[in-house]
Every structure is written in structure tokens, then in C-alpha cells.
Amino acid sequence: MKSDNALVLVAREDGQVIAYSLSQICKRHPLFKEVDYGYIYDLAVKSEYRRRGIGEQILGKILEWFKSRQIGRIELMVLAKNQIGYSFWKKHGFVVVAHRMFLGK
């Protein structure tokens, strides 16, 4: 992801990756009020490193990066059964605005 519109963060301990995130600045159709928006594709912390503030630190850097680029709207997707992820995002002010539904596999 070599791009000025993408951000990859990696947290390591003793040379081992313990967390990472992938974020990007995306564009909507020009009919939308806000054409540019931020999207967080992934933010993952190995289970044995959770509840130590690592996810919050990474999210803080992501939010700073979006803010420095004047991005006011940030979106992400959380799987319905991912209660840990859902709780994390909700704790940090994210709200549900839609339910994405699928048919088939």
C-alpha cells in the first residue's frame, strides 16, 4: 500500500508483529456532501496483547492521520458476531448507521 492516501501501522515486540492496522482515504460519488472519507479496513491486536492500550494507541495515530488530511468522516465494518471489535469501536465513539446484509456464501 504505497500511497499518500493509505496508512499501514505495525506494532512489534521483540521483533514479532503484535498488532497492525490498514486505513485509507476513499472517495464517494461527487453527489455526496462529503466526497472524501476515511476507511479503516483492519485494526487487529493479538489476543495475548489485548487490554494493554495498544489498539487505542494505533487508533489514535489513525485518527491523527485522518485529521491532518482534513478527513471528518471515518467508516469501518465490524462483523455482527465480533463482540470484542464492536465493543472497541463503540467505546471510541463509532455508531451503527447501517446493517450490511448478504445472501449466499
Buried (B, 14 or more C-beta within 10 A) or exposed (E): EEEEBBBBBEBEEEEEEBBBBBBBBEEEEEEEEEEBBBBBEEBBBBEEBBEEEBBEBBBEBBBEBBEEEEBEEBEBEBEEEEEEBBEBBEEEEBEEEEEEEEEEE
